[in-house]
């Protein structure tokens, strides 16, 4: 009886040890579920949250930003801004999305004329995604228009290209709620 109990204990201990890497991987990153922002995403670690007034073509609007700076050379961001509903209804959504994407890329010295853009869809809402580089500046940037809310999802990195794993872990975790 003692031998069976000992073997059972060793088996359980080995099972727990075997599960540790899986459990550690499952807990990797910071799961952010924004109730007000109506989205979910996994950051590499806990981001800082800020709200600021920004000047836009339609006046001052609040921009809500979640930003995690991994180092001085790498940052992850999700931001959103709510445009007036009537302005969005009267506008061409493609023009709004392209203007937002081009503005961000241009601010980092990316040639927007040469940028390769891909159309994306999130729960029926259109987005535009772009992964580009300029010398030592590498970015992956997506804008999504969900009703009158414009989401911006970005990774900005200096010195080395953004890995496929990093892109996948961040972008694939984004969900609209």
HUQUI-V322469 format. One record per residue. N is the residue number from 0. RES is the residue in one letter. SS is DSSP state (h for helix, s for strand, l for the rest). PSI is psi in degrees with one decimal (999 if undefined). OMEGA is omega in degrees with one decimal (none if undefined). Layout:
# HUQUI-V322469
n->N res->RES ss->SS psi->PSI omega->OMEGA
n->N res->RES ss->SS psi->PSI omega->OMEGA
This chain:
# HUQUI-V322469
n->0 res->X ss->l psi->-40.9 omega->-179.8
n->1 res->X ss->h psi->-35.5 omega->-179.6
n->2 res->X ss->h psi->-43.3 omega->178.6
n->3 res->X ss->h psi->-42.0 omega->178.9
n->4 res->X ss->h psi->-43.1 omega->179.4
n->5 res->X ss->h psi->-44.0 omega->178.9
n->6 res->X ss->h psi->-41.4 omega->178.5
n->7 res->X ss->h psi->-43.5 omega->178.8
n->8 res->X ss->h psi->-42.5 omega->178.7
n->9 res->X ss->h psi->-42.5 omega->178.0
n->10 res->X ss->h psi->-44.1 omega->178.2
n->11 res->X ss->h psi->-42.9 omega->179.5
n->12 res->X ss->h psi->-42.9 omega->179.1
n->13 res->X ss->h psi->-39.0 omega->177.8
n->14 res->X ss->h psi->-43.6 omega->178.8
n->15 res->X ss->h psi->-44.6 omega->178.6
n->16 res->X ss->h psi->-39.5 omega->179.4
n->17 res->X ss->h psi->-29.8 omega->-177.7
n->18 res->X ss->h psi->-17.1 omega->-176.9
n->19 res->X ss->h psi->-47.5 omega->178.2
n->20 res->X ss->h psi->-38.1 omega->179.5
n->21 res->X ss->h psi->-43.8 omega->179.4
n->22 res->X ss->h psi->-38.9 omega->178.7
n->23 res->X ss->h psi->-42.0 omega->178.8
n->24 res->X ss->h psi->-39.0 omega->-179.1
n->25 res->X ss->h psi->-27.6 omega->-177.8
n->26 res->X ss->l psi->2.5 omega->-177.3
n->27 res->X ss->l psi->136.8 omega->176.5
n->28 res->X ss->l psi->173.3 omega->179.1
n->29 res->X ss->s psi->116.0 omega->-180.0
n->30 res->X ss->s psi->117.9 omega->-178.9
n->31 res->X ss->s psi->119.7 omega->175.3
n->32 res->X ss->s psi->107.4 omega->-178.1
n->33 res->X ss->s psi->112.3 omega->179.6
n->34 res->X ss->l psi->-49.2 omega->-179.8
n->35 res->X ss->l psi->-38.2 omega->-179.8
n->36 res->X ss->l psi->-15.7 omega->178.1
n->37 res->X ss->l psi->45.6 omega->176.4
n->38 res->X ss->s psi->166.6 omega->176.1
n->39 res->X ss->s psi->140.7 omega->175.6
n->40 res->X ss->s psi->157.3 omega->176.1
n->41 res->X ss->s psi->114.6 omega->174.3
n->42 res->X ss->s psi->158.8 omega->175.7
n->43 res->X ss->l psi->-31.1 omega->177.1
n->44 res->X ss->l psi->177.6 omega->-175.1
n->45 res->X ss->l psi->125.5 omega->179.5
n->46 res->X ss->l psi->162.2 omega->172.3
n->47 res->X ss->s psi->144.7 omega->-179.1
n->48 res->X ss->s psi->136.8 omega->176.5
n->49 res->X ss->s psi->155.5 omega->175.4
n->50 res->X ss->s psi->130.2 omega->178.6
n->51 res->X ss->s psi->151.5 omega->174.6
n->52 res->X ss->s psi->131.4 omega->179.0
n->53 res->X ss->s psi->143.1 omega->178.0
n->54 res->X ss->s psi->127.4 omega->178.1
n->55 res->X ss->s psi->176.2 omega->178.3
n->56 res->X ss->l psi->-19.9 omega->179.9
n->57 res->X ss->l psi->17.6 omega->178.0
n->58 res->X ss->s psi->-170.7 omega->-179.1
n->59 res->X ss->s psi->129.9 omega->177.4
n->60 res->X ss->s psi->156.7 omega->178.3
n->61 res->X ss->s psi->134.1 omega->174.4
n->62 res->X ss->s psi->129.0 omega->-179.2
n->63 res->X ss->s psi->123.9 omega->-172.4
n->64 res->X ss->s psi->135.6 omega->170.0
n->65 res->X ss->s psi->120.5 omega->-174.0
n->66 res->X ss->s psi->127.0 omega->173.6
n->67 res->X ss->s psi->119.5 omega->177.0
n->68 res->X ss->s psi->107.0 omega->-178.5
n->69 res->X ss->s psi->-34.9 omega->178.5
n->70 res->X ss->s psi->-174.4 omega->175.8
n->71 res->X ss->l psi->-10.1 omega->-177.0
n->72 res->X ss->l psi->-0.7 omega->-177.1
n->73 res->X ss->s psi->135.4 omega->179.7
n->74 res->X ss->s psi->149.6 omega->178.2
n->75 res->X ss->s psi->137.9 omega->-175.2
n->76 res->X ss->s psi->143.4 omega->164.5
n->77 res->X ss->s psi->129.0 omega->178.6
n->78 res->X ss->s psi->155.1 omega->174.1
n->79 res->X ss->s psi->155.0 omega->-179.5
n->80 res->X ss->s psi->140.6 omega->179.0
n->81 res->X ss->s psi->115.3 omega->176.3
n->82 res->X ss->l psi->156.1 omega->174.5
n->83 res->X ss->l psi->134.6 omega->-175.9
n->84 res->X ss->h psi->-41.5 omega->-178.2
n->85 res->X ss->h psi->-33.8 omega->178.4
n->86 res->X ss->h psi->-42.2 omega->-179.8
n->87 res->X ss->h psi->-40.4 omega->179.6
n->88 res->X ss->h psi->-33.9 omega->-178.0
n->89 res->X ss->h psi->-4.9 omega->-175.2
n->90 res->X ss->l psi->163.1 omega->172.7
n->91 res->X ss->l psi->118.2 omega->-176.8
n->92 res->X ss->h psi->-36.5 omega->178.7
n->93 res->X ss->h psi->-37.7 omega->178.7
n->94 res->X ss->h psi->-43.6 omega->178.6
n->95 res->X ss->h psi->-47.4 omega->-178.9
n->96 res->X ss->h psi->-46.7 omega->-179.6
n->97 res->X ss->h psi->-39.1 omega->178.9
n->98 res->X ss->h psi->-42.5 omega->179.5
n->99 res->X ss->h psi->-45.6 omega->-179.4
n->100 res->X ss->h psi->-47.4 omega->-179.4
n->101 res->X ss->h psi->-37.5 omega->178.7
n->102 res->X ss->h psi->-43.5 omega->179.6
n->103 res->X ss->h psi->-49.0 omega->-179.2
n->104 res->X ss->h psi->-42.9 omega->179.4
n->105 res->X ss->h psi->-35.2 omega->-179.6
n->106 res->X ss->h psi->-20.5 omega->178.0
n->107 res->X ss->l psi->11.9 omega->176.9
n->108 res->X ss->l psi->16.6 omega->177.9
n->109 res->X ss->l psi->133.7 omega->178.5
n->110 res->X ss->l psi->104.8 omega->-175.5
n->111 res->X ss->l psi->-23.0 omega->179.0
n->112 res->X ss->l psi->-30.8 omega->-178.5
n->113 res->X ss->l psi->-5.0 omega->-176.4
n->114 res->X ss->l psi->135.8 omega->177.7
n->115 res->X ss->l psi->113.2 omega->-176.7
n->116 res->X ss->s psi->143.2 omega->177.3
n->117 res->X ss->s psi->137.9 omega->174.5
n->118 res->X ss->s psi->135.5 omega->177.1
n->119 res->X ss->s psi->162.9 omega->177.3
n->120 res->X ss->s psi->135.5 omega->177.6
n->121 res->X ss->s psi->108.0 omega->179.7
n->122 res->X ss->l psi->40.5 omega->178.0
n->123 res->X ss->l psi->-2.1 omega->179.4
n->124 res->X ss->s psi->136.1 omega->-176.5
n->125 res->X ss->s psi->145.0 omega->174.5
n->126 res->X ss->s psi->169.8 omega->173.9
n->127 res->X ss->s psi->129.9 omega->-177.9
n->128 res->X ss->s psi->144.8 omega->179.5
n->129 res->X ss->s psi->135.1 omega->173.7
n->130 res->X ss->s psi->115.1 omega->-174.6
n->131 res->X ss->s psi->163.6 omega->177.5
n->132 res->X ss->s psi->153.4 omega->175.4
n->133 res->X ss->s psi->106.6 omega->-175.2
n->134 res->X ss->l psi->-113.1 omega->-178.6
n->135 res->X ss->l psi->3.6 omega->-179.7
n->136 res->X ss->s psi->124.2 omega->-179.3
n->137 res->X ss->s psi->133.1 omega->-179.3
n->138 res->X ss->s psi->149.4 omega->167.2
n->139 res->X ss->s psi->127.6 omega->-172.6
n->140 res->X ss->s psi->134.6 omega->177.0
n->141 res->X ss->s psi->139.4 omega->173.6
n->142 res->X ss->s psi->140.2 omega->-178.3
n->143 res->X ss->s psi->133.6 omega->176.3
n->144 res->X ss->s psi->111.8 omega->179.8
n->145 res->X ss->s psi->97.3 omega->-173.5
n->146 res->X ss->l psi->-121.2 omega->177.5
n->147 res->X ss->l psi->8.8 omega->-179.1
n->148 res->X ss->s psi->127.4 omega->176.5
n->149 res->X ss->s psi->118.2 omega->175.3
n->150 res->X ss->s psi->143.5 omega->174.1
n->151 res->X ss->s psi->126.0 omega->179.6
n->152 res->X ss->s psi->128.2 omega->-174.0
n->153 res->X ss->s psi->148.2 omega->165.0
n->154 res->X ss->s psi->130.3 omega->176.9
n->155 res->X ss->s psi->129.3 omega->-176.7
n->156 res->X ss->s psi->140.2 omega->177.7
n->157 res->X ss->s psi->145.0 omega->171.6
n->158 res->X ss->l psi->-39.1 omega->179.5
n->159 res->X ss->l psi->149.8 omega->179.9
n->160 res->X ss->l psi->156.4 omega->178.5
n->161 res->X ss->l psi->128.4 omega->-177.3
n->162 res->X ss->l psi->154.5 omega->177.4
n->163 res->X ss->h psi->-36.7 omega->179.9
n->164 res->X ss->h psi->-44.9 omega->179.3
n->165 res->X ss->h psi->-44.9 omega->177.8
n->166 res->X ss->h psi->-49.2 omega->-176.8
n->167 res->X ss->h psi->-47.2 omega->-177.9
n->168 res->X ss->h psi->-38.2 omega->-176.5
n->169 res->X ss->h psi->-57.5 omega->-174.2
n->170 res->X ss->h psi->-40.7 omega->-178.8
n->171 res->X ss->l psi->-17.6 omega->-179.8
n->172 res->X ss->l psi->-11.2 omega->-176.9
n->173 res->X ss->l psi->129.0 omega->176.8
n->174 res->X ss->s psi->137.3 omega->171.4
n->175 res->X ss->s psi->144.3 omega->179.5
n->176 res->X ss->l psi->999 omega->none
